[in-house]
Amino acid sequence: MLIAASLLFYSAGSLVHLPLLLAVVAVNYLAGLLFQRQVRQKREVLILALILNLGALVVFKYLDFFTGSINNLFGLSLPLAGLALPIGISFFTFQGMSYTLDVYRDGEVGTRSFWELLLYISFFPQLIAGPIVKYHDVAQQIRQRSASIEDMAAGCRRFIVGLSKKLLLADLLAVAVDAIYANSALCDARLSLIGGLCYAMQIYFDFSGYSDMAIGMGRMFGFHFLENFDHPYTASTIQEFWRRWHVSLSSWFREYLYIPLGGNRKGLARTCRNILIVFFLTGLWHGASWTFVLWGLWHGLWSVVERVTPLKKLSGTVFGHIYTLLIVVLGFMLFRADGIAQAVSMIGSLFTGWGASREATLLLREVLTWKVVAAAAVGILLSTGLQRRLTAWAEQKRSLQTAAYIGVLALFALCMLRLAAASFNPFIYFRF
């Protein structure tokens, strides 16, 4: 039933790419089957499987990006393929590769059932925007699990919390962010600062909201997914930030790329090189644009700086929190920009735009509505870990749990009102 629901769900959004999803599952299933049978050409099978997985990703996501970059660099006019981006391709190819790599290392962790692997890769709650789940974390749950009324209730509550983050916080903040970036030429320091801070909260509540929804839906069916966010804006170093932000992607690159490259075991120079490679590919994974690549390298650069300077000693201090938040917000200003020129303009005005023009002041008044201010205030409170503390407090007494469920029903009603009144605003990570 879950397989049928998942394939129907994917087909509703991208029926033309359903064969691609099935092909990715088939490639990784056959590779895993060969590894379990101890074929002699294990390395060759692994290389072929990775080429096919990455080949699908490159062709559909990066072919036009590479072609356009070559055209600009050499003054050529090579034709663009114009292929539509399959929904969730970055997520389901990475899950497929993680399965193949795990079974290559240890054949015992694989499955001989095609249907089990198909459910693992195509499971609809986290298929199109994560979190990236490793097979060994859910293998037993795929084969045998139980779903209780308590799981259904807790899953529904988690789902509604995630939906509320998206609709009542991220989408409201997006109104201000979109208006500021659409008029970036008018931006002074005030607008750039507000745009950067609001986008940092928008992308956090947009993506963590989807992760909450995925974890909640999985819980309804008896699956217990690992957390994908751990209040990243409370971090006091960039390295700590990446232990808290998009945890599933960070752990994927650490386990399947950083450690195989040598990690931090072969000297400081090799460690710094490995960090930059990982962050370059992390940025590229997010999108086919140089802004994403530079965003990844920006974080890689500061991770290296923390390795080679006393900057890491700021960990746990107020200055550490301020420095980390500054680096993160500047990075997200680059991430959000439509191009490098706009990013330079926005970041430059943040430090030099001290003159307040009449147009900028009018735009400031336009974007700072009471809804945006309220969403930003609630977002700041939740970013500090308030949600986790409230949840832990509510779990202590049955009366508090009842109040918590009444509260989320009220949030659900607000979400329905918001959906009825607002225009379509897809999740940010749907584009990846």
N, C-alpha and C positions, 0 to 999 in steps of 0.2 A: 504494500500500500504506500509506504514512504517513497519507494523508488518511483512509482507511478506519479505520485504527487509532485515529486522533485522534477521529473522530466516534463510534466505538464506545466509546472511553474516556470521552468527555463524556456520552454517553447512559447509561452505567452509573451515573453519579452524578446526572444531571439530564436524563433523556430528555424531560421535558415542556418544557424550555427549549432543546432543540436547535434548533427553528425560530427562536428569537430569535438564537442564535449565527449561523445561516445568513443571517438577515435583516441582521444587522450587516455580515457579509461582503459581501452583495449591495449594500447601500447604498454602502459605501465603494468597491467595485469599479466600480459605475456612475458614481460621482462621479469616480473616477480616469480612467475611460474618456472621460468628457466633457472633462476637463481636457486629456487627450492629444490630443483632436480640436479643441482650441482654440475651444470654444464661446464665444460673446460674453458669455453670462451666467455667467461663471466665479464671480463673487462671490456671485451668488444661489444657484448650485449648492453652493458651499462652505457658505453659511449654512444651507441646507436639510439638507445632510449632517450638519453639526454639531448641528443641532436634533434630528435623528432619533437620532443617537448619544447625545447627552446626555439626550434625552427618555426613551430606554429606561432609562438609568442612573437618572434621577430617579424615574420611575414605579415601578420595581422595588425601588430601594434607599432612596429618600428620601421617597416619598409619605406613608407613615405617620408618619415623623419630622416632616415639616412640618405635617401635619394635627394630630398630637398637640401640637406646640408652639403652634399657633394656638389649639387648644382650651384649653390651659393659660393662655395669655396673655389671651384674651378671655372665658374662662368658657363656651366653647361645647361642644357634644357632637357634632361632626361625625363621621360613621362612618369607621372605618379600613378600608382596602382589604384588609389581611391577605394581601398577595401574598408568596409564597415568594421568597427571594433567589436568583437564578440563580448557580450556582457560577462564580466567576472573572469576573463581569461587569465589575468595575472594571478588570481587566487587559485583556480582549479588546476592550472599547470604546475604551480608550486606545490600544491598538495600531492599531485601525481608524482612529481620528482622526489618529494620527501619519502613517499612510500617506496619507490624504486631504490633509492639510496639506502634506506633502512634495511630492506630485504637483501640488498647486495652485501651489506655488512653481516647480517644474520638472517639466514633463510627461515628460521623458526618464527620470526615476527610477521611473516607474510600470511596470505590466505590463498586457498585453492578455489575459493568461491568467487566467481566473477560478480555475482550479485552483491556480495558484501563490499567489494571494492567499489562497485558502481554506487552504492548507497553512500559510502564514505566520501567519494569525490563530489557527488551530485546533490547531497543532502541540502534541501532548499533553504533552511534558515541561514546558513552561512556560505552558500554557494557563490553569491555574486559580490560580496564585500567583506568576507572574512567573519571571524578570525580564521587564520590558517591553522587547521587542526592536523596534528600528526596521527598517523594510523594507530600507532601503538597506544595512544592515549584513549582511543575510543573502540579499539578492536573488540574487547570483551563486551562493551555495551552494545555494539552492533549485533553480536551473536546472542546475547542474553541480557535483558534489562527488565526492570519493572517500572511502571508508571502509576503513581498513586494520586489520590485527590490532593494530597499536600503538595506533590510535585506540580500538579496542574495549577494550583492556586499560586504557588511561589513563582512559577513560570509566567503566568499571566501578569502578576505584579511586576516582575522584572521587565516584561515586554512593554507594559504601559509606561514604566519609568523611562525606558529607552525612547519610546514614541514621543513622550513629553519633552525629552531633551532635544529631539529633532524639531518638533513642531513649535514648541513654546519658547525655546531658547535659540537654537541654531538658526531657524528660519527668520526669527525676528531680528537677530543680529545681522543676518545676511542683507536685510533691507538697507542698513547703514553702510555695510561694506561695499555692496554693489554700487550704491550711489557715489561713494567716495572714489572708488576705482574707475567708475565711468567718467568722472570729472577730475582725473588725476592731475591735469594741467593746472587746475585751480588750487591744488593742495598746498597748505602751509604746514607748519610744524604741528598745529593743533589737529588738523584733519588727518595727517599721516599717522599721528600717534593713536588717534581714535580708530582709524581704519585698521592699523596693525593689531591693536589690542582686541578689537571686536572680532577680527578674523581669527586670531589665535583661539578665542573662545568658541567662535562658530565652528571651526573645523574639529575642535575637541568634542563638543557636544553633538555634532553631526555624526562623527565616526564612532565615538564611544556609545552614542545612542543606538546606532545600528548594531554594535557589538552586544549591547544589553538586550536588544530585541532578538538577536540570534541566540544568545545564551538562554533567554527566557523561553523561546520556542523550542529549543532543544530540551530544556528541562520538562516541558509539557509532555514530551515523548520519552522521557526517562534518560536523556543524555545529559551528562555533566561536563560542559566545556570549560576549559581553563580561562581565567580572566585575561582580557586583552589590554586593559588600562588600569593603572594604579596611581591615579592622581599625579600625572606627570608634572604639573605646574608647581608642585611642592618640592621638586628636585633642586639641588644646590650645585650640581655639576652637569655638564652635557652627557657624560657617561651615565650618570644616574637617570637623567631624563630618558635616555634610550632603554633603560631597564624598566621604565614605567610607561612609555609611549609605544603603542602598537607592539605589544610584547611578543605576539606570535610571529610577526615579521622579523623582529630583532633576533629572536631565538633561532629562526630559520637560517638567517645569514650567519649567525655565530656558529651554529652546528654544522652547516653544510658548505660554508665557504671560508669563514675566518679561521676556524680550527684546522681544516685541511690545508690551508695556506701556510700553516705553522703557528698561527695565533701569536702569543707573546713568548714563545719558547726559543726563538732564534735571534735574540738580540733586539735592541731598541730600534735600529734602523729598519729591520724586517717587520717589526711590530707596527711601526708607523706606516710602512708601505701597505701592509695588510689592512689596516684601518681605513686608509684612503681608498683602496680598491673596494672594500665592502660598502663604504658610503657613496662612492661613485655609482655603484650598481644599485644601491638603495634608492638614490635619486632617480636613476634611469627607470627603475621598476615602477615608480610612481607615474611616469608619463613620458611621452615622446616629445620632449621639449627641453631646450637648454636651460630654462629656468629651473626645472626639476633637477637636472644634473648639477647645476651650480648650488642649489639648495642642499643636495646630498654632500657635495664637497665642502660646503660651508660648515656643516656639522662635523664632517670628517676632520677638517682643519682644526677646529676647536677641541675635538677629542685628542688629536695629536698634541696640541699645545698643552692640554692638561697632563699628558704623559710626560712631557719633557721639561715642564716648568713647575714652579711651586704653586701654580694656580689651583691644583687639586686640593691644596690645603684649605681652600675656602669652603670645602664640603661641610655642611651643617651650620654654616654661619649666615647671618643676614646678608652680608656682601655676596656670598655664594648664590643665594636665592635671587638677588637682584641681577647679578651678572648672567646667570643662567636664563632668567626670564628675558633679559635684553637680547641675548644671542638667539633664543627661540623665536621671539617676536620678529626680529629683523629677518630671520630665515623664512618665516611664514609670509612676510611681506614680499619676498622674492618668489615664494611658492605660489602665491595668489596672482601675481602679476601676469598680464597677457603677453609680456615679452620682456627682454632684458632692459630695453629703453625705459619702459614704464616702471620697472623695479628700481632702476637707478634714480629716476625722477622722484619716486615716492620716498625712498630711503634718504636721498639727498635733501629733500624738503624737510624731513624730520629733524635734521641737524642744522639746516641753514635757513629754513623758511620762517623767519621771525616776523616778517612784515605781514600784517593782517589786512587783506584786501576786502572790499565790500562784498564781492562775489563769494569769497571763501567764508565770510561770516554768515551770509545768507544760506550757503550750503550746510554750514555747521548747524544752524538753527533748524534746517529742514531734516537733517538726519537724526538729531538728538531728540526724538520724540519720547514721550513718557514710556511707551512700550519698549523701546530700545534701551533706555536707561534702566528700567525695571529688569529686563532680561540680562543686562550686563551685571547688575547688582546681584541677582540670584546666581548668575554664572560664576561670579567671583567667590561667593560663599560655597557653592558646590565644588569648585576647583580645589578648595582647601581640605577636602575630605569630610565635609559635613554630611553628605549622603551616607557614607559608610558608618559614621558614628550614629546617625539617626536609625539606620537599619539595625545595627547591633543593639541599640537601646530598645527598639520596638520588639526584638526577639525575646526580650527578657520576660515579658508578661503577656498573657493571652489578651488582656484588655487593650494593650498597646498594639498588638498584632491586628485586632479587629479595627482599631482606629486607623492603622496603616492601610488596610484594604479599603476602608471607606474613603481615605484620602486619595488612593490611586484611582478609585472609581470617579471621583471628582475630577482628577486629572484627565481621565479618559473622556469625560464629557467635554472638557475644555478642548481636548485634541479634536474631537468631532466637530465642534464649532469652528475651530481653526481650519480644518480641512474643508469645511463647507464654504468658508469665506475666502481662503487664500488660493493663489494660483499654484500650478505644479512647480515644485522645487525639489529635484532629485537629490539623493545623497551624493556628497562630494566624491566619495570613493567609488561610485558606480562608473566613473570615467576611467578607472584603472583596472 
